[in-house]
Amino acid sequence: MPGVIGAFLWAQPYALPVFGGLAVVFAVLGWLLGKAGRARWWAVLLLGVSGALVVATTLTPVRAGTGAFGTCRVAVPSVDASLSTAGVLGLALFVPVGLATVLVFRRFWATLALGVVGVAALGLTQALVPALGRACDSDLLLANLLGVLVGAVLGGVATGFRRGTEVRFRQTPWVVAGAGLVAVATLAAVLVRPAVDEPLPEQASASREQTDLLRETARKFLGPDGGHQLREVRRADGQTLLIAALTTGAANRGIVHLDWPSGEATAAEFTPPLTPATAPVDATAAKDIAIRRAQSYFPWVLGAELRVTPVAGGDFSASWRQRADGVLLPLRADLLLDRNGGLVQFSTARTPTPDLCPVTVDQPRAEAAATAARPGRQVARGELVARRVGERWTPLWALGLVPAGGGPEQVFVDACGGRVVPESEVR
């Protein structure tokens, strides 16, 4: 349980202060209403606290979130989605809200109507505010709505489905629900596009050897208590990739991508960060930590050039790159540490050094070819990189061009022959 709470608080740093502030406000409001004899103070307090929990859990920014404007994932309801951890938690989160609303207002059907509007507004907000880092998902919204229904039924049973006299609204809930539903539906129709999931192919089960590899990997990253859950076996371009969640007990600690059969971890992400220090680190300490991580997880990159740079929020980015005759090679490793030196994520590409044709085109000649192909533009930056053109590795000048009054554009020039290479041919 401490691992689950720690992961939640790291991923949603604003949730706790928002919940505390709203809970205090509603506690005072509940006391005032109870003192005035307008409602049961404890029921108002329960409604306020449960509502504060919903707001803090669903509408506060998520660190390293994946929010996208105007998109809502729509999937056919399934038992698996409803019984998943996210589905059960989404349902349980809204049960107290439905229960408390019926206890306060004694209106079962009005509670359900307002619950539909509230859940729809929640999904709309998640879809239209990318800064939250959240994603609108029909499975979770349905779980939220079921939670309201369960809570309302429990509240109805507790009150005998009898209307009370403490708080009288008459037609107000229906007017609010109707107007809210029309507003939400209009905004959703205009601004939100559904992202319908395509049917997934049947996933292959892991072999005994793959299961052993996943077990060893989980223990390597998380220690003897580390566990795993295989998510996907992906096959493409003659390669097999194992994608698995890393767990500690019931807590999800992140995800890892493993190349098979080499067993190499090509990417990983951890929530919360892996073994952070007790205090913020500086760039020198971050570099030492990055080197130790590389020694443990991808030692083959240690011969490449390492650059550690501060990024937003006090975190540090470590990047390993390799060059040959001035050409940036495809071998790479990127690692992100938080301000306390905890490992947030990494990704690697262990690509052997390709055979490249001799570079005969210098940067001035490449810039002249690029500006001739794109009149009216100026070169802002340029770098010599090895990229695949078709099936062959080729040294290319990657030039950033800035058009007058427009946005930046990238142009590739073959460093062996001087030809401007269409971006569609570059891999």
C-alpha positions in Angstrom: 0.0 0.0 0.0 2.8 2.6 0.7 4.1 1.9 -2.8 0.7 2.6 -4.3 0.3 5.8 -2.4 3.8 6.9 -3.2 3.3 6.3 -6.9 0.0 8.2 -6.9 1.4 11.2 -5.1 4.5 11.4 -7.4 2.3 11.1 -10.5 -0.2 13.7 -9.3 1.7 16.2 -7.1 -1.3 18.7 -6.9 -3.9 16.1 -5.9 -3.2 16.2 -2.1 -3.3 20.1 -1.7 -6.4 20.4 -3.9 -8.1 17.7 -1.9 -7.2 19.2 1.4 -8.3 22.7 0.4 -11.7 21.5 -1.0 -12.3 19.2 2.0 -11.8 22.1 4.4 -14.2 24.3 2.4 -16.9 21.7 2.4 -16.4 20.9 6.0 -17.1 24.5 6.9 -20.1 24.6 4.6 -21.5 21.4 6.0 -21.2 22.8 9.6 -22.9 26.0 8.6 -25.8 24.2 6.8 -26.2 21.8 9.7 -26.3 24.7 12.2 -28.9 26.5 10.2 -31.0 23.3 10.0 -31.0 23.2 6.2 -29.3 19.8 5.8 -27.6 17.0 7.7 -24.1 18.4 8.2 -22.4 15.0 8.1 -24.1 14.3 4.7 -22.9 17.6 3.3 -19.4 16.9 4.6 -19.4 13.4 3.0 -20.6 15.0 -0.3 -17.9 17.7 -0.1 -15.1 15.3 0.8 -16.0 12.7 -1.9 -16.4 15.5 -4.4 -13.0 16.9 -3.5 -11.5 13.5 -3.9 -13.0 13.2 -7.4 -11.7 16.6 -8.4 -8.2 16.0 -7.0 -8.0 12.5 -8.6 -9.4 13.3 -12.1 -8.8 17.0 -12.8 -5.4 17.9 -11.4 -2.3 17.8 -13.7 -0.4 14.5 -14.1 3.3 14.4 -14.3 4.5 12.9 -17.6 0.9 12.7 -18.8 -0.3 12.0 -22.3 -3.1 14.5 -22.8 -4.1 15.3 -26.3 -6.6 18.0 -27.4 -9.9 17.0 -28.7 -9.6 13.2 -28.6 -11.6 10.7 -26.6 -10.9 7.0 -26.8 -14.1 5.0 -27.5 -14.2 1.2 -27.0 -16.9 -1.4 -26.9 -17.7 -2.0 -23.2 -16.2 -5.2 -21.9 -16.0 -7.2 -18.7 -12.2 -7.2 -18.8 -12.1 -3.4 -18.8 -14.7 -3.2 -16.0 -12.8 -5.6 -13.8 -9.4 -4.0 -14.5 -7.7 -2.1 -11.7 -8.5 1.2 -13.4 -12.1 0.3 -13.9 -12.7 -0.9 -10.3 -11.0 2.2 -8.9 -12.9 4.5 -11.3 -16.2 2.9 -10.1 -15.3 3.0 -6.4 -14.2 6.7 -6.6 -17.8 7.8 -7.6 -19.8 5.6 -5.2 -19.5 8.0 -2.3 -20.5 11.0 -4.5 -23.8 9.2 -5.6 -24.5 8.1 -2.0 -23.9 11.5 -0.4 -25.9 13.4 -3.1 -29.0 11.2 -2.4 -28.5 11.6 1.4 -28.3 15.4 1.1 -31.0 16.1 -1.5 -33.2 13.0 -1.3 -33.6 13.0 -5.1 -32.7 9.6 -6.6 -33.5 10.3 -10.3 -32.2 13.8 -10.1 -28.9 12.5 -8.7 -28.6 10.1 -11.7 -29.3 12.9 -14.2 -26.7 15.2 -12.6 -24.3 12.3 -12.4 -24.6 11.7 -16.2 -23.9 15.4 -16.8 -21.0 15.5 -14.3 -19.3 12.4 -15.7 -19.7 13.7 -19.3 -18.3 17.1 -18.2 -15.3 15.3 -16.6 -14.5 13.5 -19.9 -15.0 16.7 -21.9 -12.5 18.5 -19.6 -9.9 15.8 -19.9 -10.3 15.9 -23.7 -10.1 19.7 -24.0 -7.4 20.6 -21.5 -4.1 18.9 -22.6 -2.2 20.7 -19.8 -3.8 18.2 -17.4 -1.9 15.4 -19.1 -5.0 13.2 -19.0 -6.8 11.2 -21.7 -10.6 10.9 -22.2 -11.5 7.2 -22.2 -15.0 5.7 -22.6 -14.2 2.7 -20.4 -13.3 4.9 -17.4 -16.2 7.2 -17.9 -18.6 4.3 -17.9 -17.0 3.0 -14.7 -17.5 6.5 -13.2 -21.1 6.5 -14.2 -21.7 3.0 -12.7 -20.1 4.3 -9.5 -22.7 7.1 -9.4 -25.5 4.6 -10.0 -24.3 2.2 -7.2 -23.9 5.1 -4.8 -27.3 6.5 -5.6 -28.9 3.1 -5.1 -27.2 2.7 -1.7 -28.4 6.2 -0.8 -31.9 5.4 -1.9 -31.9 2.2 0.2 -30.7 4.2 3.2 -33.4 6.8 2.8 -36.2 4.4 1.8 -36.3 6.3 -1.5 -38.3 9.0 0.3 -38.0 12.6 -0.5 -36.8 14.9 2.3 -37.8 18.4 3.2 -34.5 19.9 4.3 -33.3 21.0 0.8 -36.0 21.8 -1.7 -35.1 22.4 -5.3 -38.3 21.3 -7.1 -37.4 21.4 -10.8 -34.0 22.9 -10.5 -32.0 19.7 -10.7 -33.8 18.7 -13.9 -33.2 22.2 -15.5 -29.5 22.1 -14.5 -29.1 18.5 -15.8 -30.8 19.3 -19.1 -28.9 22.5 -19.7 -25.6 20.9 -18.7 -26.2 17.9 -20.9 -27.0 20.1 -23.9 -23.9 22.2 -23.3 -21.6 19.2 -22.9 -23.1 17.4 -25.9 -22.7 20.5 -28.1 -19.1 21.1 -27.1 -18.3 17.4 -27.5 -19.8 17.3 -31.0 -17.9 20.4 -32.1 -14.5 19.9 -30.4 -14.0 16.2 -29.6 -13.3 13.5 -32.1 -13.7 9.9 -31.1 -10.6 7.7 -31.4 -12.1 4.2 -31.9 -9.9 1.3 -31.0 -9.2 -1.2 -33.8 -9.6 -4.9 -32.9 -6.4 -6.1 -31.4 -4.7 -9.3 -32.9 -4.6 -12.3 -30.7 -1.6 -11.9 -28.4 0.9 -14.7 -28.2 1.6 -16.0 -24.7 5.1 -15.9 -23.4 7.3 -19.0 -23.5 8.9 -20.3 -20.4 12.2 -18.7 -21.4 10.5 -15.3 -22.0 8.8 -15.6 -18.6 12.2 -16.3 -16.9 13.6 -13.3 -18.7 10.8 -11.0 -17.5 11.2 -12.3 -13.9 14.9 -11.6 -13.9 14.4 -8.2 -15.4 11.8 -7.2 -12.8 14.1 -8.2 -10.0 17.0 -6.4 -11.7 15.1 -3.1 -11.6 13.0 -3.5 -8.5 14.9 -6.0 -6.3 13.7 -9.4 -5.0 10.1 -8.2 -4.6 9.8 -7.1 -8.2 7.1 -8.7 -10.3 5.8 -8.4 -13.9 2.7 -8.6 -16.0 3.2 -9.3 -19.7 1.2 -6.7 -21.8 2.2 -7.5 -25.4 4.4 -9.6 -27.6 5.1 -7.3 -30.6 6.6 -8.6 -33.8 7.8 -6.3 -36.6 10.7 -6.1 -39.1 11.9 -9.6 -38.0 12.2 -8.5 -34.4 10.3 -9.5 -31.3 9.6 -7.1 -28.5 8.2 -8.0 -25.0 6.3 -5.2 -23.3 5.6 -5.8 -19.7 4.5 -3.8 -16.6 6.8 -3.9 -13.6 5.1 -4.4 -10.2 5.8 -4.4 -6.5 3.0 -6.3 -4.8 -0.2 -4.8 -6.2 1.5 -1.5 -7.2 2.3 -0.8 -10.8 5.9 0.6 -10.9 6.3 1.2 -14.6 6.8 -0.5 -17.9 9.7 -2.1 -19.7 10.4 -3.1 -23.4 12.7 -6.1 -23.9 14.3 -7.2 -27.1 13.9 -11.0 -27.7 16.0 -13.2 -27.7 18.8 -10.9 -26.6 17.0 -9.9 -23.5 18.2 -6.3 -23.7 16.0 -3.6 -22.2 15.5 -1.1 -25.0 13.2 1.3 -23.0 11.7 1.6 -19.6 9.6 4.1 -17.5 9.2 4.1 -13.8 6.5 5.6 -11.5 7.7 6.8 -9.0 11.3 7.3 -10.1 13.7 4.4 -9.3 15.6 4.9 -6.0 15.8 8.7 -5.8 18.2 10.4 -3.4 16.9 12.2 -0.3 17.8 15.6 -1.6 18.2 17.4 -5.0 21.4 16.6 -6.9 23.5 18.9 -9.1 24.7 18.2 -12.7 27.9 16.5 -11.5 26.1 14.1 -9.3 23.5 13.5 -12.0 26.3 12.6 -14.4 27.7 10.1 -11.9 24.3 8.5 -11.4 23.7 8.3 -15.2 27.0 6.5 -15.7 26.2 4.0 -13.0 22.8 3.4 -14.5 24.4 2.8 -17.9 26.9 0.4 -16.4 24.0 -1.6 -15.0 21.5 -1.5 -17.9 23.4 -0.7 -21.2 27.1 -0.8 -20.7 27.8 -1.0 -24.4 27.1 2.8 -24.7 29.8 3.9 -22.2 32.3 4.4 -25.1 30.1 7.1 -26.6 30.1 10.8 -25.7 27.9 11.7 -22.7 26.1 15.0 -22.3 24.1 15.8 -19.2 21.8 18.9 -19.4 19.2 20.3 -17.0 15.6 20.3 -18.2 12.3 21.7 -16.9 11.4 21.1 -13.3 14.9 20.6 -12.1 15.3 17.2 -13.9 18.4 16.1 -15.8 18.7 14.6 -19.3 21.6 12.3 -20.1 22.3 11.5 -23.7 25.0 9.2 -25.2 26.0 9.8 -28.9 28.7 8.4 -31.1 30.4 10.0 -34.1 32.7 8.7 -36.8 34.5 11.2 -39.1 32.1 13.9 -38.0 29.0 11.8 -38.7 26.5 11.3 -35.9 25.9 7.5 -35.8 22.6 5.8 -35.0 23.8 4.2 -31.8 22.3 6.2 -28.9 20.9 6.1 -25.3 18.8 8.7 -23.6 18.1 8.7 -19.8 16.0 11.0 -17.7 16.6 11.6 -14.0 14.4 13.6 -11.6 15.8 16.4 -9.5 16.7 13.9 -6.7 18.5 11.6 -9.1 15.7 9.0 -9.4 15.5 7.2 -12.7 12.4 8.3 -14.6 12.9 6.6 -18.0 15.4 5.6 -20.6 15.4 4.5 -24.2 18.2 3.0 -26.3 19.2 2.0 -29.9 22.1 -0.4 -30.1 22.6 -0.1 -33.8 25.9 -1.4 -35.2 28.1 1.1 -36.9 27.0 1.0 -40.6 29.2 1.1 -43.7 28.9 4.7 -45.0 30.0 6.1 -48.3 32.7 8.8 -48.1 31.5 12.3 -47.3 32.3 14.5 -50.3 29.8 17.4 -49.7 30.7 19.9 -47.1 28.1 22.0 -45.2 28.3 25.2 -47.3 27.6 23.1 -50.5 24.8 21.3 -48.7 23.3 24.6 -47.6 23.4 26.0 -51.1 21.6 22.9 -52.4 19.0 23.2 -49.7 18.3 26.9 -50.2 18.2 26.3 -54.0 15.5 23.7 -53.5 13.6 25.8 -51.0 13.9 29.5 -52.3 13.3 32.2 -49.8 14.5 30.2 -46.8 17.6 30.5 -44.6 19.6 27.8 -42.8 19.3 28.0 -39.1 21.2 24.9 -38.1 22.8 21.8 -39.6 24.2 18.5 -38.6 25.8 15.5 -40.3 23.9 12.3 -39.4 23.7 8.7 -40.6 20.2 7.8 -41.6 18.6 5.1 -43.7 17.5 6.1 -47.2 15.5 3.2 -48.4 17.5 0.1 -47.3 20.9 1.8 -47.2 22.6 3.8 -44.5 23.8 7.2 -45.9 25.4 10.2 -44.3 23.0 13.2 -44.7 23.2 16.8 -43.9 20.1 17.5 -41.7 19.5 21.2 -42.2 16.9 23.3 -40.3 15.5 26.0 -42.6 13.5 29.0 -41.5 11.2 30.5 -44.1 10.4 34.2 -44.0 7.2 34.5 -42.0 6.7 30.8 -41.6 7.6 27.8 -39.4 10.9 25.8 -39.4 11.4 23.1 -42.0 14.0 20.2 -42.1 15.8 19.4 -45.4 18.1 16.4 -46.0 21.0 16.6 -48.4 23.0 13.5 -49.4 26.6 14.1 -48.1 28.0 11.8 -50.7 26.4 13.2 -53.9 24.7 16.5 -53.0 21.2 15.4 -53.8 18.3 16.8 -51.8 16.6 13.7 -50.4 12.8 13.8 -49.9 11.9 13.4 -46.3 9.6 10.6 -47.2 12.6 8.5 -48.2 14.5 9.0 -44.9 14.0 6.5 -42.1 
